[in-house]
Amino acid sequence: MKKLLITLAFASTCAHAEFFDGNDLLAHLTDSSSQINRAIAIGYIAGVSDTGLGSVHCAPSSVSLKQVTDVVRIALDASPTDRHKAADSLILRAVKIAWPCQSKGRGQSM
């Protein structure tokens, strides 16, 4: 299912980061008339989230795609003034806040 969603996201002409903003992403996520639009949005979230895993955010391996999608949707709902920004940056910001990576500064053990 996850692979199908990612494929759908990249097959969509509006799934390019420069054309897919937070407004588009939220509209696709909340489109009750189109399972394809919701699948595109979820696949897009999965793909962007996966690219940032370990470098931007450190979600545990037990986190589900549903959880990641919920985090992103809540962030989009909470920040309407930012929804004109690129969807990929909004997704990465949301998951970074939800699952920050631990700093490995001086004096900390690994």
N, C-alpha and C positions, 0 to 999 in steps of 0.2 A: 504494500500500500504506500509506504513512504517513497519508494522509488517511482511509483506512478505519479504521486503528487509532485515530486521534484521534476519529473519529465514534463508534466503539464505546465509547471511554472516556467520552465525554460522554453517551452513551445509557444507560449503566449507572446504576442507581439508587444503587449503592454508590460511584460515582466522585466524589461530592461531597467536597471537602476535609474537611469536618467529620465525615464518616462513614468516610472511607478513611484508615486509619492505616498505619504501616509494616508491621504484622503482616499486614494485609489485602493490601498491595502485594506483600510477599514470598510470601504464600500463592498469589496469582494468578500471579506470575512462575514459581513452581515447580510449578504444577499440571500434572502430566504427563497428566492425563485430560481436560483441556479446553483446546483451542486458543483458544477464545473468551476464557477467563479470562486466558490469557497475552497475547492481543491487547489486551484491556482494560488490563492493566497496562502494556504497552509503549506503547500510545496515551496513557495517562495520563502516563507519564514524558516522552514526546515533547512533549505539550502544556505541562506544567509547565516543562520545560527551555527550550522556546521562549519562554515568557513572561519568563524570567530572562536570556535571551541579550543581552549587551551592557550589562546593568545589574548583574546578580548574578554572572554568569560570562561568560567570554570564550573559549568554545571556538572553535577555528578552523573555517572552513567545511568543511574536509575531514573533520571528525569524523562518524562514522556513528551512526545510531540504535542499532546494536548496541553500539558503544563506550559510549555514554551509558547504555544499559541495563546493561551490565556494571559500569560505575562505580557505579551506584545499587545494584545487587544486592550487590556487594562491600561497600559501605558498610552496607547492611542486615544482612548476615551478620556484619560486624565490630562492630556496635553493638546487640546484642540488648536492652540496657537502654533504648534510645531508641525502639524500634519501636512503642511505644504512642502516640508523637507523630504529628501530622498528616503524611500522606505527602508533601504538597506541600513542607513545610518540610524534610523529610529529603532529598527529591530536590534541592532548591535548595542545601542544604548540601553534598551530595556533589559536585555539578557545580562549585560554587564552589571547593571544595578541589582538584578535578582541574584546573580551568581558571580560575585567578583572573585578574581584570582587573588590568592594570598601573595603579598609582597615578600620577596626573599631578600630583605635588607640585612645589614650587618647585625651580628649577634643573634640571628635567628637560625635555628637548626633546620636542616632540610628534611 
